[in-house]
Amino acid sequence: MRVDMPLGRRGRLPGLRARPAGVAGLALVALALVLATAPSRASELELLSVGVRVRVSEQTVLGEPQPESFRAYDVATTIRLPWQQPLSPAWAVGTRLLASAGVLQGAEKSSGVLSLIPLLALHRQDGRFTLDLGAGLALLGRHRYAEQDFGGPLQAALTFGLAVPLYEHMAVGYRFMHYSDGRAYGRDTTGADFHMVELIYRY
């Protein structure tokens, strides 16, 4: 017996919508996980750095403009994952894990924020310069701030960062972070972009 399903104007089943941001985020996560578990040239994990970060701008890059203004402060650590591939005597590409814990303040309310993000990093072999990007997850202690609703506590987290040496073991960096639910909690939610300055201690 044949059953005909009604289709929308573009040939989709009613209620099904494309979510390009969510698909892109899942693709980045899958790429990072594949690289992290691929045959490696390093034998063990290594703590690379710890640092403190503060938000310095709320310029929207991804998604809709956010209705609330936020302040963000956190502590972050970077761990080298096993996979690494030299590109030249001076440069290499490898996988890392970025973990952070901090505070998000907005609409006269504050809450904790945790994130765990696999990274793909291009870096100098001596560690003096690093450029990375990645996708992972963030956990918000509060998801509603007055007019801004993130949708729920679990968010996709996209990031891009760079770091340059400052003095001996110290470095300074820029970190872009984007939180979004990818419409997993509905269509009336809003993510947020964070432009942050980092002060980093490298081991």
Secondary structure, DSSP 8 states (H G I E B T S, - for coil): --------TTS--TT----HHHHHHHHHHHHHHHHHHS--SS-S-EEEEEEEEEEEE----SSS--SS-EEEEEEEEEEEEEEEEE-SSSEEEEEEEEEEEEEEEETTEEEEEEEEEEEEEEEETTSS-EEEEEEEEEEES--EETTEE-SSSEEEEEEEEEEEEEETTEEEEEEEEEEE-TTTT-SS---EEEEEEEEEEE-
